Amino acid sequence: MQNTTKMAKKEIATDITKLVRKNILDMKPYSSARDEFKGEAEIFLDANENPFPSHYNRYPDPLQWRVKEKLAEIKKVKPEEIFLGNGSDEAIDLIIRAFCEPYRDSILITDPTYGMYAVCSELNAVPIIKVELTKDFDLDLDTLFSALTTDTKIIFLCSPNNPTGNLLSPTKILNVLDQFKGIVVIDEAYIDFAKTESFVQLLTAYPNLIVLQTFSKAWGLAGLRLGMAFASKEFIQILNKIKYPYNVNIQTQEIALKTLQDCKKKEEAVIEIIRERIKLASDLSQLALTEHIYPSDANFLLVKVKDAPGTYRYLMDRKIIVRDRSKVTLCKNCIRITVGTPQENRNLIIALQKI
Ligand SMILES: Cc1ncc(COP(=O)(O)O)c(C=O)c1O
């Protein structure tokens, strides 16, 4: 396996420019005077801002270096190996846009999985190949490899997967990384709730790897809109080249930095959410309507019930919103329930007991 990895590394390292769309490779990105000036300036008359001081009269740092330096320490990567965007949804869109030629290059996704890969793909006129997961929601490698075409540029793997909640087998993911010559994106939005390590540490071994994470789940900052992509410096440069110049605002950068300086709150929240997830699964299993609770490595549970659309509407009438996933592949009669506070989970169970 080491040999294969070495070979792949060499091949892909020389090929990165071939993976990028030609117009993007050739284009000149937007540049500001602040990109060109290095050092501590005193007077800023370059960006047509309002000069009278308020907290927000200046544009933010376009490359968010202070946040990246702190994040790099925590994730044990280099700041240049991090992209920050308006949620990881921005990174998903930019990755597809940067590497897939519309109407020609395809992406491969698993079915079921997170909906935005398909949305961004359709938005960018990029064909989608869907490969059904196995009955226990793992990768079916034979089907996956035989579905690839010479125009498949990106494979999206979501682990833990949304909406199923489980981790994909790490050995199978490694197999994909070893064999696929295009880009493998591993979306780890829920990794903090999982019992395995992140793939971020494998960036050096696999130059074709991009790992996505987010501040929206364990970090408790969904409203802030901040997502992360970790990849080789070369990949990150491409994403930075095509993003909007000031895609992460000043307030988001400040709050993210402050949050990263003390990870304790997030770690405590993760422990509490996992504890509640176990309790919620146990309480749900006592209910007559529950047919199956799928194992979860995320902050939600996929639950098979007798009548998912009916249960969904019943809860909605009682002002409790869950997600009806019954039309999703392999998820017939399933609802997806996010783990709430202890009180919210109790209220949910009380409501369900009355069905
Ligand atoms: C798997 C997965 N990836 C990405 C996202 C989007 O995250 P963000 O809020 O960072 O855009 C979600 C949101 O639910 C998700 O489930």
The ligand as a MOL file (V3000), in Angstrom:
LIG
                    3D

  0  0  0     0  0            999 V3000
M  V30 BEGIN CTAB
M  V30 COUNTS 16 16 0 0 0
M  V30 BEGIN ATOM
M  V30 1 C -22.5120 16.5720 5.7780 0
M  V30 2 C -22.6710 18.0310 5.7890 0
M  V30 3 N -21.7390 18.7940 5.2170 0
M  V30 4 C -21.8430 20.1230 5.2100 0
M  V30 5 C -22.9110 20.7500 5.8000 0
M  V30 6 C -23.0010 22.2450 5.7060 0
M  V30 7 O -22.3190 22.8340 6.7150 0
M  V30 8 P -22.1270 24.4140 6.7930 0
M  V30 9 O -23.1100 24.8960 7.7940 0
M  V30 10 O -20.7080 24.5630 7.2230 0
M  V30 11 O -22.3650 24.9910 5.4220 0
M  V30 12 C -23.9080 20.0020 6.4290 0
M  V30 13 C -25.0610 20.6680 7.0470 0
M  V30 14 O -25.9890 20.0970 7.5460 0
M  V30 15 C -23.7840 18.6020 6.4040 0
M  V30 16 O -24.7160 17.8120 6.9680 0
M  V30 END ATOM
M  V30 BEGIN BOND
M  V30 1 1 1 2
M  V30 2 1 2 3
M  V30 3 2 2 15
M  V30 4 2 3 4
M  V30 5 1 4 5
M  V30 6 1 5 6
M  V30 7 2 5 12
M  V30 8 1 6 7
M  V30 9 1 7 8
M  V30 10 2 8 9
M  V30 11 1 8 10
M  V30 12 1 8 11
M  V30 13 1 12 13
M  V30 14 1 12 15
M  V30 15 2 13 14
M  V30 16 1 15 16
M  V30 END BOND
M  V30 END CTAB
M  END
